[in-house]
Amino acid sequence: MKQVLLDTSFILACVKQKIDFIQQLEEEGIKIIISEQVFVEIEGLTNSKPEAKTALQILQKSHVESIHLKSKTTDKGIINFAKQNPKIIVATLDREIKKSVQNPKLIIRGKKKLEVV
């Protein structure tokens, strides 16, 4: 089964663009993984970004696997996890993460469709 690791930037962009990323990924048979650090980041943004509150509600209702990244920063944790799991798909808008990992990436295509590249 394919797995995707979602980053905060990707989740918030999907919510802002009204993309039902959970449904699209589940329909493709892709298991969703989100780090505990991403949950904390989104919780911290709920007062300043309206899409963060919506994202948190969506994630709490969904069947996503939560993991703990053994790193001080979320980005470094995602990079390390991706390097240890080369088949995992990484979903991020963060340039540093994209450049640092060779894994397949999940992108937003045409403002509504998700695609693995």
C-alpha positions as CSV (number, residue, x, y, z in Angstrom):
1,M,0.0,0.0,0.0
2,K,1.3,3.5,-0.9
3,Q,1.7,5.9,1.9
4,V,1.9,9.7,1.9
5,L,3.4,12.0,4.6
6,L,1.6,15.3,4.7
7,D,3.3,18.6,5.7
8,T,1.5,21.6,7.2
9,S,1.9,23.8,4.1
10,F,0.3,21.1,1.9
11,I,-2.7,20.6,4.2
12,L,-3.4,24.3,4.6
13,A,-3.1,24.9,0.8
14,C,-5.6,22.1,0.2
15,V,-8.0,23.5,2.7
16,K,-7.7,27.0,1.4
17,Q,-8.3,25.8,-2.2
18,K,-11.2,23.6,-1.0
19,I,-9.5,20.4,-2.2
20,D,-10.9,17.2,-0.5
21,F,-7.4,15.7,-0.2
22,I,-8.4,13.0,2.3
23,Q,-11.1,11.6,-0.1
24,Q,-8.8,11.9,-3.1
25,L,-6.0,10.0,-1.4
26,E,-8.3,7.4,0.0
27,E,-9.8,6.8,-3.4
28,E,-6.3,6.2,-4.8
29,G,-5.6,3.7,-2.1
30,I,-3.0,5.9,-0.4
31,K,-2.6,5.7,3.3
32,I,-2.2,9.1,5.0
33,I,0.5,9.8,7.6
34,I,0.8,13.0,9.6
35,S,3.4,13.7,12.2
36,E,2.4,14.9,15.7
37,Q,4.5,18.0,15.0
38,V,2.3,18.9,12.1
39,F,-0.8,18.6,14.3
40,V,0.9,21.0,16.8
41,E,1.8,23.5,14.1
42,I,-1.7,23.5,12.8
43,E,-3.1,23.9,16.3
44,G,-0.8,26.9,16.8
45,L,-2.1,28.5,13.6
46,T,-5.8,28.3,14.4
47,N,-6.0,31.8,15.8
48,S,-4.2,33.5,12.9
49,K,-5.3,31.4,9.9
50,P,-9.0,30.4,9.4
51,E,-8.0,27.4,7.2
52,A,-5.9,26.0,10.1
53,K,-9.1,25.6,12.2
54,T,-10.9,23.9,9.3
55,A,-7.8,21.7,8.6
56,L,-7.7,20.6,12.3
57,Q,-11.4,19.6,12.2
58,I,-10.9,17.6,9.0
59,L,-7.9,15.8,10.3
60,Q,-9.6,14.9,13.7
61,K,-12.5,13.3,11.8
62,S,-10.3,11.4,9.4
63,H,-8.5,8.1,9.7
64,V,-5.0,9.2,9.5
65,E,-1.9,7.6,11.0
66,S,0.0,9.8,13.4
67,I,3.7,9.4,13.9
68,H,6.4,11.1,16.0
69,L,9.3,12.5,14.1
70,K,12.5,12.3,16.1
71,S,13.8,15.8,15.3
72,K,13.7,19.3,16.7
73,T,12.1,20.8,13.7
74,T,9.2,19.4,11.6
75,D,11.0,20.0,8.3
76,K,14.1,18.1,9.3
77,G,12.0,15.3,10.7
78,I,10.1,15.0,7.4
79,I,13.4,15.0,5.5
80,N,14.9,12.3,7.7
81,F,11.8,10.2,7.7
82,A,11.6,10.4,3.9
83,K,15.2,9.4,3.5
84,Q,14.7,6.4,5.7
85,N,11.5,5.4,3.8
86,P,12.4,6.0,0.1
87,K,9.0,4.7,-1.2
88,I,6.9,7.1,0.9
89,I,5.3,10.0,-1.0
90,V,6.0,13.4,0.5
91,A,3.3,16.1,0.2
92,T,4.7,19.6,0.9
93,L,5.0,23.0,-0.6
94,D,8.2,23.7,1.3
95,R,11.1,24.2,-1.2
96,E,13.8,23.0,1.2
97,I,12.0,19.7,1.8
98,K,11.3,19.2,-2.0
99,K,15.0,19.8,-2.8
100,S,16.3,17.6,0.1
101,V,14.3,14.4,-0.7
102,Q,14.3,12.2,-3.7
103,N,11.0,10.5,-2.8
104,P,7.9,10.8,-5.0
105,K,6.1,14.0,-4.3
106,L,2.4,14.8,-4.2
107,I,1.5,18.1,-5.9
108,I,-1.6,20.1,-6.5
109,R,-2.4,20.2,-10.2
110,G,-4.8,22.7,-11.6
111,K,-5.9,24.0,-8.2
112,K,-8.2,21.0,-7.6
113,K,-6.4,17.7,-8.5
114,L,-3.7,15.9,-6.6
115,E,-1.0,14.1,-8.6
116,V,2.1,12.1,-7.6
117,V,5.2,13.0,-9.5
